[in-house]
Amino acid sequence: MAETPGPDGRSPGRSPAATPLGRFRAEARDAITPRAALVMLGVLILELAFVVSYIGAFHSPTPGRIPVAVVAPEAERRAVIDRLNGIPGEPVSGRPADSVAQARTMVLEREVDAALLVAPDGRADRLLVASAGGPSGVQALERVLQEADPSQPVRITDLRPPNEADGRGLAPFYLAVGLVVGGYLASAAVSATYGARPANPHRMLIRLGALAVLSGLGGAIVVDLVFDALPGHFAALWWIGALTTFAAAASGMAFQVLLGPMGIALSVLIFVVLGNPSAGGVYPSALLPPFWRDLGPALPNGASVTLLRNYAYFGGHHTATAWWVLSAWAAGGVLASALAARFRRGHRSPGPAVATKG
């Protein structure tokens, strides 16, 4: 006579582990260890942070205090500036310019994003822009002015459009993204090869430095010689690219020296989750929400985009802060790695010296 299965699906007398359900439960207990659960939780948090950061930055681009120079008859200038600054939501930050020539210079030297030339007698005003700094910013500013005074027409004069091969002016952004990703991936690869806390950080820095120089050279070749997207600035693009890659690589190595494998997750958080959407590439920083707008210039991604864009299109103007930011990340990464290595050696128990390779 056949035996009737019990509630758990096993026949009477059989051990729980011998049934499919029992085997599944045993496998689940073995798979879901505290360490595995912690790793998966970390991945989930990083994944959701990625989604939140990108959607938060890009879901509703809104102008915020876009700097605009105003050229108008002296009797009207203050009233025009007050009217611009009084637009609800403060999308524009007006400031005076004494002449058209000064306003043009302010736009091309990146002191302002645009210049409004107020025409007398009700004729159309002119808006001087440089769309190489971000076409979407120009479109947003044009829309703001039209909505503020629909009766006053505005003619757009683009002083510095993107190169024909640069499309919407995104080549600096994508070059910066590639260089930053290459830098932190290089530090992760070094970690995988030689351990998260390498025995000889000096050799690691030499290797990462060599990679940075080659990365900068390769990036300059691609955007200048191959695609002609950013022509005529080969040397500048090369060394900006080298510093970008080294800053990301040195920082990534420091994170791993200090935190071990968790340093890779921190690199992804800083350089990908936070750095890319705040870099001012897809949308200029003036269109991003305040958190990303303020964060972007302080990260290697945003600093690199500023340097690449301003050297390719604006003669290297308005780049001092970006140079300092990239240099600080590079020097900080080197210093942190060196201090951590020295600290570990100082706390290592004395014993016979062992030669290490790598």
C-alpha positions in Angstrom: 0.0 0.0 0.0 1.4 3.4 -1.0 2.5 5.7 1.8 0.6 9.0 2.2 2.9 12.1 1.9 3.0 14.3 4.9 2.2 18.1 4.9 5.8 18.9 3.9 5.6 16.7 0.8 7.8 13.9 2.2 6.9 10.3 2.9 6.7 9.1 6.5 10.1 7.9 7.7 12.2 10.0 5.2 14.5 12.7 6.6 13.6 16.3 5.7 16.9 16.7 3.9 16.0 13.9 1.5 13.0 15.7 0.0 13.2 18.4 -2.7 11.8 21.0 -0.3 14.4 20.0 2.3 17.2 20.2 -0.1 16.1 23.6 -1.2 16.0 24.9 2.3 19.4 23.5 3.0 20.8 25.2 -0.1 19.1 28.5 0.8 20.6 28.4 4.3 24.1 27.8 2.8 23.6 30.5 0.1 22.2 33.3 2.4 25.1 33.7 4.7 25.5 37.0 6.7 28.4 38.0 4.5 26.5 37.3 1.2 23.5 39.1 2.5 25.6 42.1 3.4 27.2 42.2 0.0 23.9 41.9 -1.8 22.4 44.7 0.4 25.4 46.9 -0.5 24.8 46.2 -4.2 21.1 47.0 -3.9 21.8 50.3 -2.1 24.4 51.3 -4.8 21.9 50.3 -7.6 19.1 52.4 -6.1 21.5 55.3 -5.4 22.3 55.2 -9.2 18.7 55.4 -10.1 17.9 58.1 -7.6 20.9 60.2 -8.6 20.4 60.1 -12.4 16.6 60.6 -12.2 17.0 63.3 -9.5 19.5 65.2 -11.6 17.8 64.9 -15.0 14.0 64.5 -14.4 13.1 68.2 -14.5 15.9 70.5 -15.7 15.1 74.0 -14.3 17.2 77.1 -14.7 18.7 78.5 -11.5 20.4 81.8 -11.4 21.9 81.6 -14.9 24.5 84.5 -15.0 23.5 87.1 -17.7 25.3 90.3 -18.5 22.9 93.2 -19.3 23.8 96.0 -21.7 21.2 98.8 -21.7 21.0 102.6 -21.6 22.2 103.7 -18.2 18.8 105.0 -17.2 17.2 101.6 -17.9 19.9 99.2 -16.9 19.1 98.8 -13.2 15.4 98.4 -14.0 16.1 95.6 -16.5 18.4 93.8 -14.1 15.9 94.1 -11.3 13.2 92.7 -13.7 15.4 89.8 -14.6 16.3 89.0 -11.0 12.7 89.3 -10.0 11.4 86.5 -12.3 9.7 83.9 -10.1 12.0 81.0 -9.2 15.1 83.2 -9.9 16.1 81.5 -13.1 18.4 84.4 -14.1 21.1 86.4 -12.3 21.6 89.7 -14.1 24.7 91.8 -13.8 25.7 95.0 -15.6 28.0 95.3 -18.5 29.2 98.7 -19.8 29.3 97.9 -23.5 28.6 95.3 -26.1 32.3 94.6 -26.4 32.6 93.9 -22.6 29.5 91.7 -22.7 30.9 89.6 -25.6 34.2 89.2 -23.6 32.3 88.2 -20.5 30.4 85.5 -22.5 33.6 84.1 -24.3 35.6 84.2 -21.0 32.8 82.3 -19.2 32.2 85.0 -16.6 28.5 84.8 -17.7 26.5 82.3 -19.8 24.8 85.0 -21.9 24.5 88.7 -22.5 21.2 90.6 -23.1 21.5 93.6 -25.3 18.4 95.8 -24.7 17.4 97.6 -27.9 15.8 101.0 -27.7 12.4 102.0 -29.2 10.8 98.6 -28.8 13.0 96.8 -31.3 14.0 93.2 -30.8 16.6 92.6 -28.0 19.7 90.5 -28.7 20.9 87.7 -26.6 24.5 86.8 -27.0 25.2 83.1 -26.2 27.9 80.5 -26.6 26.1 77.2 -27.2 29.3 75.3 -27.0 28.9 75.6 -23.3 25.7 73.7 -23.4 22.9 74.1 -26.0 20.2 73.1 -23.6 21.1 76.0 -21.3 20.7 78.4 -24.2 17.3 77.0 -25.0 16.2 77.2 -21.4 17.3 80.9 -21.2 15.6 81.8 -24.4 12.4 80.2 -23.0 12.7 82.1 -19.7 13.0 85.5 -21.5 10.1 84.8 -23.8 7.8 83.8 -20.9 8.9 86.8 -18.8 7.9 89.3 -21.6 6.1 87.7 -24.5 5.7 91.1 -26.2 9.4 91.7 -26.5 11.1 89.7 -29.2 14.6 88.4 -28.7 17.2 87.5 -31.4 19.8 84.9 -30.6 23.4 85.5 -31.6 25.6 82.4 -31.0 29.2 83.6 -30.5 30.7 80.1 -30.1 28.6 77.1 -31.3 29.9 73.6 -31.0 32.1 72.2 -33.7 30.2 70.5 -36.5 31.6 67.1 -35.4 30.7 67.7 -31.8 27.0 67.6 -32.3 25.4 69.1 -29.1 28.7 69.9 -27.5 28.9 66.7 -25.5 32.3 65.5 -26.6 34.0 67.0 -23.5 31.5 65.3 -21.2 31.9 61.9 -22.8 35.7 62.2 -22.9 35.7 63.1 -19.2 33.4 60.2 -18.4 35.7 57.7 -20.2 38.8 59.0 -18.6 37.4 58.9 -15.1 36.0 55.4 -15.6 39.4 54.3 -16.9 41.1 55.7 -13.8 39.0 54.0 -11.2 38.9 50.8 -13.2 42.7 50.9 -13.4 42.9 51.1 -9.6 40.4 48.3 -9.3 42.4 46.1 -11.7 45.6 46.8 -9.8 43.8 45.9 -6.6 42.6 42.6 -8.1 46.1 41.8 -9.3 48.2 42.9 -6.4 45.7 43.0 -3.5 43.5 45.7 -2.1 46.4 46.9 0.0 49.5 46.5 -2.2 52.8 46.0 -0.5 54.5 48.6 -2.7 52.3 51.7 -3.3 55.1 53.6 -5.0 55.1 51.0 -7.8 51.4 51.2 -8.0 51.6 55.0 -8.5 54.2 54.7 -11.2 52.0 52.2 -13.0 48.8 54.3 -12.6 50.8 57.4 -13.7 52.0 55.7 -16.8 48.5 54.6 -17.6 47.2 58.2 -17.0 49.6 59.6 -19.5 48.7 57.0 -22.1 45.0 57.5 -21.4 45.2 61.2 -21.9 47.1 60.7 -25.1 44.6 58.2 -26.4 41.6 60.4 -25.5 43.2 63.4 -27.3 43.8 61.2 -30.4 40.2 60.1 -30.4 38.5 63.5 -30.0 41.0 65.4 -32.1 42.5 63.3 -34.8 40.0 60.5 -35.2 36.6 62.2 -34.9 37.7 65.9 -35.3 35.2 66.7 -32.5 37.6 69.0 -30.5 40.4 69.9 -33.0 43.3 72.2 -32.5 44.0 71.7 -28.8 45.8 68.4 -28.8 48.4 69.1 -26.1 45.9 70.7 -23.7 43.5 67.8 -24.1 46.2 65.3 -23.5 47.4 66.7 -20.2 43.9 67.4 -18.9 43.0 63.8 -19.8 46.2 62.5 -18.0 45.4 64.5 -14.9 41.8 63.4 -15.0 42.7 59.7 -15.2 45.4 60.0 -12.5 43.1 61.8 -10.1 40.4 59.1 -10.4 43.0 56.3 -10.3 44.9 57.7 -7.3 41.7 58.4 -5.4 40.4 54.9 -6.2 43.6 53.4 -5.0 43.4 55.4 -1.8 39.9 54.2 -1.1 41.0 50.6 -1.5 44.1 51.0 0.6 41.9 52.5 3.4 38.8 50.4 3.0 39.8 47.2 1.2 37.3 45.9 -1.4 34.7 48.3 -0.1 36.8 51.1 -1.7 35.7 49.9 -5.1 32.1 50.5 -4.1 33.0 54.0 -2.9 34.7 54.8 -6.2 31.6 53.8 -8.1 29.4 55.9 -5.7 31.6 59.0 -6.1 32.6 58.8 -9.8 29.6 57.2 -11.4 26.5 57.6 -9.1 27.3 61.2 -8.1 30.0 62.4 -10.5 28.5 61.8 -13.9 25.0 63.4 -13.5 26.5 66.4 -11.7 29.3 67.0 -14.2 27.4 69.5 -16.3 27.5 67.5 -19.5 24.0 66.5 -20.5 22.6 69.6 -18.8 24.7 72.6 -17.8 25.1 72.9 -14.0 22.7 75.9 -14.0 19.8 73.6 -15.0 20.5 70.9 -12.3 18.9 70.8 -8.9 20.9 72.5 -6.1 22.5 69.3 -4.7 24.0 68.2 -8.0 24.7 71.8 -9.1 26.8 72.4 -6.0 28.4 69.0 -5.9 29.5 68.8 -9.6 32.4 71.3 -9.5 34.0 69.6 -6.5 34.3 66.2 -8.2 36.8 65.1 -10.8 34.1 64.6 -13.4 32.8 68.1 -13.3 36.2 69.6 -13.0 37.4 67.6 -16.1 34.4 68.6 -18.2 35.0 72.3 -17.4 38.7 72.1 -18.3 38.1 70.1 -21.5 35.2 72.3 -22.7 36.8 75.6 -21.8 40.2 74.8 -23.4 38.5 73.4 -26.5 36.1 76.3 -27.0 37.0 79.3 -24.7 40.7 79.6 -24.7 41.2 78.1 -21.2 39.3 80.9 -19.4 37.6 80.3 -16.1 39.5 77.1 -15.3 41.5 77.9 -12.1 39.1 76.2 -9.7 38.8 73.1 -11.9 42.6 72.8 -12.0 42.8 73.0 -8.2 40.0 70.4 -7.8 41.6 67.8 -10.1 45.0 68.4 -8.5 43.6 68.1 -5.0 42.0 64.7 -5.8 45.2 63.5 -7.4 47.4 64.7 -4.6 45.0 63.6 -1.9 44.8 60.1 -3.3 48.6 59.8 -3.3 49.0 61.2 0.2 46.3 59.0 1.7 47.8 55.9 0.1 51.3 56.8 1.3 50.2 57.6 4.9 48.1 54.4 5.1 51.0 52.3 3.9 53.4 54.0 6.4 50.9 53.5 9.2 50.6 49.8 8.5 54.3 49.3 8.4 54.7 51.2 11.7 52.2 48.8 13.3 53.6 45.7 11.8 55.2 43.4 14.3 59.0 43.3 14.0 60.5 40.3 12.2 62.9 39.3 9.5 62.4 41.4 6.3 60.7 39.6 3.5 61.3 40.7 -0.1 58.1 41.4 -1.9 57.4 41.7 -5.6 54.7 43.6 -7.4 
